[in-house]
């Protein structure tokens, strides 16, 4: 039985040199760490969810530090200790935590570079390619008796988990995704987020293609594949939008200072200049 947790890369081996991107073994290692954590804390997400979460953070208007977002993503306590115990989110050891962080930062650098690249098509070598799974295709390749163990309507659609991870980050820091005053820019933000939100929905179309191989069983509608392309371009739009606008500036509200000859606010009956204005 194939490992349904194993990520399947959109990256074609023929498109770029092997040393330009994280190798498949690195994603396997990330997923193994998450699977080990999930054995003790069942809400630990899969890597595809983390991949979407990461993309949203990179596009976010504010630079959110690791100390703030990793506990939110993995369910870690602020003062979590490795191997904290059953039903608690934690790394098994300090070494495992350091390795996860090393791999996370390497992938962060890749995604950031891809989203900053000037791509004309999604086939460009340096274009952002999210690390995704095709669970429905993996199940379709199982023997019929094993397929019976899975309900088709409960299997995630292609790129659905990635989109859920992206929107989870948006929901965690909603103030960073508030629409700007400019109506045209606000419309661009809304359209981009809608493209990602569309991927959080199920693929109800007829399976027509396999996203990764021509020989694989049809698992995804063509409309779904096209929608993923729109979502990826939307991520580029979000990255450029917030980079152009810059960090959000909080409005500073200054209290009105009484005039020198006004009655003092303290209720003394004296003029302000003779009371708190001295």
Secondary structure, DSSP 8 states (H G I E B T S, - for coil): ---TTS-EE---TTTS-GGGS--HHHHHHHHHHHHHHHHH-TT---HHHHHHHHHHHHHSSS---HHHHHHHHH---TT--TT--TTS---SSHHHHHHHHHHHHHHHHHHHHHHHS--SSTTSTTS---EE--HHHHHHTS-HHHHTTS-GGGS--TTHHHHHHHHHHHHHTGGGG---SSHHHHHHHHHHHHHHHHHTS---S---B-SS-SSS---B-HHHHHHHHHHHHHHHHHHHHHHHH-S------------TTSB-TTSSSSBGGGTTT-
